[in-house]
């Protein structure tokens, strides 16, 4: 299996999160449960990234997997081809 990141979406995933709850963001782009990990990274060097919500709100998780500040979208998708 390749260690090249997949780009599931060129834009953020808006997801309601709950304060204090942990979420595991998919860093490889292969998960069928975007933006969260489903174990599809197995056999690669990718690992899920833990995110703990500080407050209950809509969070904007990176969909292109190129954010300079994973796990949140920082607009990097504008430069992804």
C-alpha positions in Angstrom: 0.0 0.0 0.0 1.3 3.5 -0.9 2.1 6.1 1.7 0.7 8.9 -0.5 -2.1 10.9 1.0 -5.5 10.7 -0.6 -7.6 13.9 -1.0 -11.2 12.9 -0.1 -12.5 16.5 -0.3 -11.1 19.9 -1.2 -12.7 21.8 1.6 -13.5 21.3 5.3 -15.9 18.9 6.9 -18.3 20.8 9.2 -19.0 18.4 12.2 -20.8 19.1 15.4 -18.4 18.1 18.3 -19.1 17.7 22.0 -17.0 19.3 24.7 -14.5 16.9 26.3 -15.1 14.2 23.7 -12.1 12.7 21.7 -12.2 12.4 17.9 -9.6 10.7 15.7 -9.0 12.6 12.5 -8.0 10.6 9.4 -4.6 11.8 8.2 -4.3 9.4 5.2 -7.5 10.3 3.4 -8.5 6.6 2.9 -11.2 6.4 5.5 -14.8 5.7 4.4 -15.8 7.6 7.6 -14.3 11.0 6.7 -13.1 13.1 8.4 -12.5 10.4 11.0 -10.3 7.3 11.0 -11.7 3.9 10.3 -8.4 2.0 10.3 -7.8 2.3 6.5 -4.3 3.6 7.2 -3.1 0.1 8.2 0.0 -0.8 6.2 1.1 2.8 5.7 3.1 5.2 7.8 -0.1 7.3 8.5 -1.7 7.5 12.0 -4.9 9.1 13.1 -4.6 12.4 15.0 -6.4 12.8 18.3 -8.6 15.9 18.7 -10.3 16.7 22.0 -13.1 19.2 21.7 -12.7 22.1 24.1 -16.4 23.2 23.7 -19.5 21.9 22.0 -19.7 23.6 18.6 -19.3 23.0 14.8 -15.7 22.1 14.1 -14.2 22.4 10.6 -12.0 19.4 10.0 -9.5 19.5 7.1 -10.7 17.5 4.2 -7.7 17.8 1.8 -5.2 16.4 4.4 -2.7 19.2 3.7 -3.5 21.6 6.5 -0.5 23.2 8.2 -2.4 22.9 11.4 -4.0 19.4 11.4 -6.8 18.6 12.3 -8.6 21.8 11.5 -9.0 23.4 8.0 -6.6 26.3 7.5 -7.5 27.0 3.8 -4.6 24.9 2.4 -7.1 23.2 0.1 -7.0 26.3 -2.1 -3.5 25.3 -3.1 -4.1 21.6 -3.6 -4.3 20.2 -7.1 
